[in-house]
Amino acid sequence: MWLLICDKILRFLILLRDHLGKLVDGTACKIRVRSVAQGELLAIRTACLMASALNLNVVDIEGDCKAVIQLCVSEGVPPWELLALLGDVRSLAATRQLNFLWCPRVRNSAAHWVASACFQNSLPVNWIAQPPMGLVRCLFPNSM
């Protein structure tokens, strides 16, 4: 029997945008994880599953945790606690062209906006279909 102690509560989100930057889909979740890296990999795995479910073949998956992005693109052996999640990510990536890219947090204001709204429990239920003006400003900063 295994005892998994989950001592961190994290919120992760996924913003699915088309080639023009328009918001197509997304999710914001609260999860309990053992480490931040585990939470980051759960988000990346969810993004890979979304790409697969939507039958998208060429997808850029951006994350702000450089170490986790490096794990996704390397062929090295990861820490054992991340092995299963990373195996899923690598398996999903092998069936389509998924590119894992590091994006500094300061350059991803849309993700930051959604995470903040989620954290404050102020993210509207229909935030995908009708993005709030604050999110629209983040998605298209030069068009306002």
C-alpha positions in Angstrom: 0.0 0.0 0.0 1.2 3.5 -0.8 0.6 6.6 1.2 0.7 9.8 -0.8 0.9 12.9 1.2 -0.3 15.9 -0.8 0.6 19.0 1.1 0.3 21.8 -1.5 -2.8 23.2 -3.0 -2.2 24.8 -6.4 -4.3 26.3 -9.1 -3.4 25.5 -12.6 -4.8 26.8 -15.8 -4.7 26.2 -19.5 -5.5 28.7 -22.1 -6.0 27.3 -25.6 -5.5 29.9 -28.3 -5.6 29.7 -32.0 -2.8 31.0 -34.3 -4.3 34.5 -34.1 -4.2 34.5 -30.3 -8.0 34.2 -29.9 -9.1 32.2 -26.9 -10.7 28.9 -28.0 -10.9 26.8 -24.8 -9.4 26.6 -21.4 -9.6 25.3 -17.9 -8.8 26.5 -14.4 -8.5 23.9 -11.6 -7.5 23.7 -8.0 -5.4 20.6 -7.3 -3.6 19.1 -4.3 0.0 18.0 -5.1 3.2 17.1 -3.4 5.4 19.6 -5.3 5.2 22.5 -7.6 6.9 20.5 -10.3 4.2 17.8 -10.0 1.5 20.5 -10.4 3.2 22.0 -13.5 3.4 18.5 -15.1 -0.2 17.9 -14.3 -1.1 21.1 -16.2 1.2 20.1 -19.1 -0.4 16.6 -19.3 -3.8 18.2 -19.3 -2.8 20.5 -22.1 -1.5 17.4 -24.1 -4.8 15.6 -23.5 -6.7 18.6 -24.7 -4.6 18.7 -27.9 -5.3 15.0 -28.4 -9.0 15.3 -27.7 -9.3 18.2 -30.2 -7.2 16.3 -32.7 -4.6 19.1 -32.9 -1.4 18.0 -34.5 1.0 21.0 -34.1 0.7 22.6 -30.7 3.0 24.9 -28.7 2.7 24.2 -25.0 4.1 27.1 -22.9 5.0 26.9 -19.3 6.7 29.3 -16.9 8.6 26.6 -15.0 11.9 26.2 -16.9 13.0 23.1 -15.1 9.7 21.2 -15.9 9.8 22.3 -19.6 13.4 21.0 -19.8 12.2 17.7 -18.4 9.6 17.5 -21.1 12.1 18.0 -23.9 15.0 16.0 -22.5 15.4 12.2 -22.7 17.0 11.9 -19.3 15.5 10.0 -16.4 13.4 12.3 -14.3 13.0 12.2 -10.5 10.9 9.1 -9.6 8.0 11.2 -8.2 7.5 12.7 -11.7 8.2 9.6 -13.7 4.5 8.6 -14.4 3.4 12.1 -15.3 6.4 12.7 -17.5 5.8 9.3 -19.2 2.3 10.3 -20.1 3.5 13.7 -21.5 6.2 12.0 -23.6 3.8 9.4 -24.8 1.3 12.0 -25.9 3.9 14.1 -27.5 5.2 11.2 -29.5 1.9 10.9 -31.3 1.7 14.5 -32.5 4.0 17.5 -32.8 3.9 19.1 -29.4 6.5 21.8 -28.8 7.3 22.5 -25.1 8.4 26.1 -24.7 9.5 28.1 -21.7 7.7 31.4 -21.3 8.7 33.8 -18.5 5.8 34.6 -16.2 6.1 38.3 -16.9 5.4 37.7 -20.7 2.2 35.7 -20.0 -0.2 38.3 -18.6 -3.3 36.4 -19.8 -2.4 33.3 -17.7 -1.5 35.6 -14.8 -4.9 37.4 -15.1 -6.9 34.1 -15.1 -4.8 32.6 -12.2 -5.4 35.7 -10.1 -9.1 35.8 -10.9 -9.3 32.1 -10.1 -7.4 32.6 -6.8 -9.8 35.4 -5.8 -12.8 33.2 -6.8 -13.9 35.9 -9.2 -13.4 34.0 -12.5 -16.8 34.0 -14.3 -18.2 30.6 -15.2 -18.4 31.7 -18.9 -14.9 33.1 -19.1 -14.1 31.2 -22.3 -17.2 32.1 -24.3 -17.3 35.7 -23.0 -13.8 36.6 -21.8 -13.9 39.5 -19.2 -12.5 42.8 -20.5 -9.4 42.4 -18.3 -8.5 39.1 -20.0 -9.2 40.5 -23.4 -6.8 43.3 -22.7 -4.1 40.7 -21.8 -4.8 38.6 -24.9 -4.7 41.5 -27.3 -2.7 44.3 -25.6 -2.0 46.2 -28.8 -5.6 46.4 -30.1 -7.0 48.4 -27.2 
